Every structure is written in structure tokens, then in C-alpha cells.
Amino acid sequence: MNIGEQYEKATQLREDILHMVYKSQSGHIGGSFSCLEILMALYYNVINVDSKNPHWEDRDRVILSKGHACPALYAILADLGFFSREDLWNLRQIDSHLQGHPDMNKTLGVDVNTGSLGQGVSVAGGMAMAAKYKKKNYQVFAIIGDGEVQEGLVWEAAMSAAHFHLDNLTVILDYNGLQLDGFNAEIMDISNIMEKYRAFGFECYEADGHNIEEIVKKVKKPHNGKPKFICCHTHKGYGVSFMEDNVDWHGKAPNKSQYVQAMKELGVDIHE
């Protein structure tokens, strides 16, 4: 699938995300739409994983530290054949393997349980360190959000990653400027984030977080012996006009009229 086809795929995946959250009447659309192209850049262009051998020891690892955005991850894993697309419609049901936050013990393709914000970078650092000790070549990626980058644990992990020269670790920030309750700048400012990571000893890059080709280029840039940080500028709720950059869509499901309107904007006419 070339890059142009991947943008068509992104629209289909947004439809899947919207439908699964609408059907369950629970979930996080805003953050899922925000990080979709970041996940696509990794899964469709960069990482080595095998849906037929999901526990392959040498696979690359992706840790969705902002676990509430798991509908985006689930849509991609289903598309890659880790499980059936029909399973998506059981999101957050009590007997479903697709819970509200990723669970590696229930969902094939999930590398780490996430949900407690701030812990993903630490786990990713541990995995990257383990690869070094075992002389493995796999790469580790951690995707973090605006709110969790404020957590102290993130900075302890960043300090240790640089100290141990983890040049097999990439931290990607889905930088949409919003968190649960509002704008970062009003709650806990994270501006100058590039300078902060650079000061900790990371190789740093920026990208348009909805431009798959640009993200891939930055992911493939050299580590130069350091852990890498990529700041991806995104929009919460990207793709649906009334959800974009709107904190109200951090974690709620659309009603019927909102669902129909959103689907229409994604190119699907739903007739009552």
C-alpha cells in the first residue's frame, strides 16, 4: 500500500473508530483521530510485526502510552489481521478482548498494558535496554500525549534513556495542544518541548502529525547514538469539523445525529 492509498485507508479507519465508539457509546474519539497517522506511519511503513506470529520475540515494539486512544490502535491491528474487524464493534463490552485501554493479555498485537499515563516511556526504555542486553535488533516506540508528558515519571525515563544511550528507542509526542480538561497552555504549559528533550540528550525532530510521509522520514532519521524524540503536531478530533481542536471530544461518544454528520464528513451517507 503506497502513501496515497494510506490516506484512503486513514479515512476508512476513522469510520471504524467512529462506528465502534458510537456503537459502544463509550471511548475516546478525539485522541484516537489525533494519533491515527502516527500509528499508521509506524505499522504500515516502518515496524516489523507479524499478525500470524504476534509474540515473535524479534518484533518491533509499539507502546501506546496514551492508552485511551486505543480505538485507533485496534482499528489498525484489525486491518493487519491480528483479529477480526467484526470484533471492533464489541469495544468496551464486558466480554470483549478490546477493552477501554490496551491489555496485552487479552488483545493480540498489544505489547504492553497502558492507561496509567506517564508509564509508557519507562516501559519502553526497559524494553530497549533488554534488547541491548540480549543483543537483539528490534526497535521500541512509545507514543505519548500532551497531558502525560507533564508526568514526572516521563522525565525520569527520559533521563535514563539518554544515560544508557538507548539508540533503539523513539518517543513520539502526539502534540495536539489539548488534554482532558482544556488547553495545555492553561493547565500545565509544555511549550519548548523540543528544547526540553534535547537538553535531556535526545536526538530531536518535528513533523506534521497528519502527514504520514513526513512522519516516516523523521522516524527513519538517524539516532546518532541517542534515543530519539519526534514532536508530531496534530489536531484532536482530526477529520471531523465539529470535533477538531475541541476538548469536549476528549472522551465522549456521539449521539445519533452527531454520528450521522461525522460519517457524512468522512464520506459515508447513513440513511435512517
C-alpha positions as CSV (number, residue, x, y, z in Angstrom):
1,M,0.0,0.0,0.0
2,N,1.6,3.3,-1.1
3,I,1.3,6.5,0.8
4,G,-1.6,7.8,-1.3
5,E,-3.5,4.6,-0.6
6,Q,-2.7,5.0,3.1
7,Y,-4.7,8.3,3.2
8,E,-7.7,6.5,1.8
9,K,-7.1,3.8,4.5
10,A,-7.0,6.5,7.1
11,T,-10.5,7.6,6.2
12,Q,-11.7,4.0,6.4
13,L,-10.0,3.6,9.8
14,R,-11.6,6.8,11.1
15,E,-15.0,5.4,10.0
16,D,-14.2,2.2,12.0
17,I,-13.2,4.2,15.1
18,L,-16.3,6.4,14.9
19,H,-18.5,3.4,14.5
20,M,-17.0,1.4,17.3
21,V,-17.2,4.3,19.8
22,Y,-20.8,5.2,18.7
23,K,-21.9,1.5,19.0
24,S,-20.4,1.1,22.5
25,Q,-21.4,4.7,23.5
26,S,-18.1,4.9,25.2
27,G,-14.5,5.8,24.2
28,H,-12.1,8.5,23.1
29,I,-12.5,9.7,19.6
30,G,-10.5,13.0,19.9
31,G,-7.2,11.4,20.8
32,S,-7.8,8.4,18.5
33,F,-8.2,10.7,15.5
34,S,-5.2,12.7,16.7
35,C,-2.7,9.9,16.7
36,L,-4.1,7.8,13.8
37,E,-1.5,8.8,11.2
38,I,1.4,8.4,13.7
39,L,0.3,4.8,14.3
40,M,-0.2,4.3,10.5
41,A,3.3,5.6,9.7
42,L,4.7,3.0,12.1
43,Y,2.5,0.0,11.3
44,Y,2.3,0.4,7.5
45,N,5.8,1.7,6.8
46,V,8.3,1.1,9.5
47,I,8.0,-1.6,12.0
48,N,8.4,-5.4,11.7
49,V,5.5,-7.3,13.1
50,D,3.7,-10.4,12.0
51,S,0.0,-10.9,12.7
52,K,0.4,-14.6,12.3
53,N,3.1,-14.7,14.9
54,P,2.1,-11.9,17.3
55,H,4.5,-12.9,20.1
56,W,7.6,-13.1,17.8
57,E,10.5,-12.3,20.0
58,D,12.3,-10.1,17.5
59,R,9.3,-8.0,16.6
60,D,9.5,-4.2,16.9
61,R,7.5,-2.9,19.9
62,V,4.9,-0.1,19.9
63,I,3.7,1.2,23.2
64,L,0.6,3.3,23.0
65,S,1.3,5.1,26.3
66,K,-1.8,7.3,25.8
67,G,-3.8,4.2,26.1
68,H,-7.2,5.9,25.9
69,A,-6.6,6.3,22.2
70,C,-6.7,2.5,21.7
71,P,-9.6,2.6,19.2
72,A,-7.0,3.8,16.6
73,L,-4.7,1.0,17.6
74,Y,-7.5,-1.6,17.5
75,A,-8.6,-0.4,14.0
76,I,-5.1,-0.8,12.6
77,L,-4.5,-4.2,14.3
78,A,-7.8,-5.5,12.9
79,D,-6.8,-4.2,9.4
80,L,-3.5,-6.0,9.7
81,G,-5.2,-9.3,10.6
82,F,-4.4,-9.6,14.3
83,F,-8.1,-10.2,14.9
84,S,-11.4,-9.8,13.0
85,R,-12.7,-6.4,12.1
86,E,-16.1,-7.5,13.4
87,D,-14.5,-7.6,16.9
88,L,-14.2,-3.8,16.8
89,W,-18.0,-3.5,17.2
90,N,-17.6,-5.0,20.7
91,L,-15.4,-2.3,22.0
92,R,-15.5,-1.9,25.8
93,Q,-18.1,-4.7,26.3
94,I,-17.6,-6.8,29.4
95,D,-16.7,-9.9,27.5
96,S,-14.7,-8.3,24.7
97,H,-11.0,-8.6,24.3
98,L,-11.0,-4.9,23.2
99,Q,-11.2,-3.0,26.5
100,G,-11.1,0.8,27.0
101,H,-7.4,0.7,27.4
102,P,-4.9,-1.8,25.8
103,D,-4.5,-5.1,27.5
104,M,-1.7,-7.3,26.3
105,N,-3.2,-10.3,28.0
106,K,-6.4,-10.0,26.0
107,T,-5.6,-8.4,22.7
108,L,-3.2,-9.9,20.1
109,G,-0.8,-7.2,18.8
110,V,-0.7,-5.2,22.0
111,D,2.8,-5.2,23.5
112,V,2.1,-3.5,26.9
113,N,-0.9,-2.7,29.1
114,T,-1.3,1.1,29.2
115,G,-3.7,3.6,30.6
116,S,-2.0,5.0,33.7
117,L,-0.5,8.0,31.9
118,G,3.2,8.6,32.1
119,Q,4.4,5.0,32.4
120,G,4.8,4.1,28.7
121,V,8.2,5.7,28.3
122,S,9.6,3.9,31.3
123,V,8.4,0.6,30.0
124,A,9.7,1.4,26.5
125,G,13.1,2.3,28.0
126,G,13.2,-1.1,29.8
127,M,12.4,-2.9,26.6
128,A,15.0,-1.0,24.7
129,M,17.6,-1.8,27.4
130,A,16.6,-5.5,27.3
131,A,17.2,-5.5,23.5
132,K,20.7,-4.2,24.1
133,Y,21.5,-6.9,26.8
134,K,20.1,-9.7,24.6
135,K,21.8,-8.3,21.5
136,K,18.5,-8.0,19.7
137,N,17.9,-5.6,16.8
138,Y,14.3,-4.7,17.5
139,Q,13.2,-1.1,17.8
140,V,10.9,0.3,20.5
141,F,8.5,3.1,20.0
142,A,6.4,4.9,22.7
143,I,3.6,7.3,21.7
144,I,2.7,9.8,24.4
145,G,0.1,12.5,24.8
146,D,0.1,16.1,25.9
147,G,-1.2,15.5,29.4
148,E,1.0,12.7,30.2
149,V,4.2,14.5,29.2
150,Q,3.6,16.5,32.3
151,E,4.2,13.4,34.5
152,G,7.4,13.2,36.4
153,L,7.9,9.6,35.5
154,V,8.3,10.6,31.8
155,W,11.3,12.8,32.7
156,E,12.9,10.2,34.9
157,A,12.6,7.8,31.9
158,A,14.0,10.3,29.5
159,M,17.0,10.9,31.7
160,S,17.8,7.2,32.0
161,A,17.2,6.6,28.2
162,A,19.8,9.2,27.4
163,H,22.2,8.0,30.2
164,F,22.1,4.4,28.8
165,H,22.4,5.6,25.1
166,L,19.2,3.8,24.1
167,D,19.5,4.5,20.3
168,N,16.8,1.8,19.7
169,L,14.2,3.9,21.5
170,T,11.9,6.5,19.8
171,V,9.5,8.6,21.8
172,I,6.7,10.2,19.7
173,L,4.6,13.0,21.2
174,D,1.1,13.4,19.8
175,Y,1.1,17.2,20.3
176,N,-2.4,18.4,19.8
177,G,-2.3,21.1,22.4
178,L,-5.2,19.8,24.4
179,Q,-5.6,17.5,27.4
180,L,-8.6,16.2,29.4
181,D,-9.8,19.5,30.7
182,G,-8.5,22.1,28.3
183,F,-5.5,23.6,26.6
184,N,-2.1,22.6,27.9
185,A,-1.0,26.2,28.0
186,E,-3.8,26.9,30.6
187,I,-3.3,23.8,32.7
188,M,0.4,23.0,32.6
189,D,2.4,24.6,29.8
190,I,4.6,22.2,27.8
191,S,5.9,24.7,25.3
192,N,9.6,24.5,24.2
193,I,9.2,20.7,24.4
194,M,11.9,20.2,21.8
195,E,14.4,22.1,23.9
196,K,13.5,20.1,26.9
197,Y,14.1,16.7,25.2
198,R,17.2,18.0,23.6
199,A,18.5,19.0,27.0
200,F,17.9,15.5,28.3
201,G,20.1,14.1,25.5
202,F,17.7,13.1,22.8
203,E,18.0,13.4,19.0
204,C,15.0,15.6,18.3
205,Y,12.8,16.1,15.2
206,E,9.5,17.7,14.4
207,A,6.8,16.6,12.0
208,D,3.3,17.3,10.8
209,G,1.5,14.5,12.7
210,H,-1.1,14.0,10.0
211,N,1.4,13.7,7.2
212,I,2.3,10.1,7.0
213,E,5.2,10.5,4.6
214,E,6.8,13.2,6.8
215,I,6.5,11.1,10.0
216,V,8.1,8.1,8.2
217,K,11.0,10.3,7.1
218,K,11.6,11.5,10.7
219,V,11.3,8.1,12.2
220,K,14.0,6.9,9.7
221,K,16.3,9.7,10.6
222,P,19.5,8.6,12.4
223,H,19.6,8.3,16.1
224,N,23.3,9.3,16.2
225,G,23.8,7.1,19.3
226,K,20.9,8.7,21.2
227,P,17.3,8.0,22.0
228,K,15.1,9.9,19.5
229,F,12.2,12.2,20.2
230,I,9.7,13.3,17.5
231,C,7.2,16.0,18.2
232,C,4.3,15.4,15.9
233,H,2.0,18.4,15.6
234,T,-1.6,17.2,15.4
235,H,-5.3,18.2,15.9
236,K,-7.5,16.5,18.4
237,G,-10.5,15.0,16.5
238,Y,-8.8,15.5,13.2
239,G,-11.1,14.8,10.2
240,V,-14.5,15.8,11.6
241,S,-15.1,19.6,11.7
242,F,-17.0,19.8,14.9
243,M,-14.6,17.5,16.8
244,E,-11.3,19.2,15.6
245,D,-9.4,21.0,18.4
246,N,-12.5,20.7,20.6
247,V,-11.7,19.4,24.1
248,D,-15.3,18.3,24.5
249,W,-14.4,15.3,22.3
250,H,-11.7,14.0,24.5
251,G,-13.8,11.2,25.8
252,K,-17.4,11.0,24.8
253,A,-19.5,9.2,22.3
254,P,-21.5,10.9,19.6
255,N,-25.3,10.8,19.6
256,K,-27.1,9.6,16.5
257,S,-27.2,13.0,14.7
258,Q,-23.6,13.7,15.5
259,Y,-22.6,10.2,14.3
260,V,-24.5,10.7,11.0
261,Q,-23.0,14.1,10.5
262,A,-19.4,12.9,11.3
263,M,-19.8,9.9,9.0
264,K,-21.1,12.2,6.2
265,E,-17.9,14.4,6.6
266,L,-15.9,11.2,6.3
267,G,-17.7,10.4,3.1
268,V,-20.4,7.9,4.3
269,D,-24.1,8.8,3.9
270,I,-26.1,7.0,6.5
271,H,-29.8,6.8,5.8
272,E,-32.2,6.4,8.7
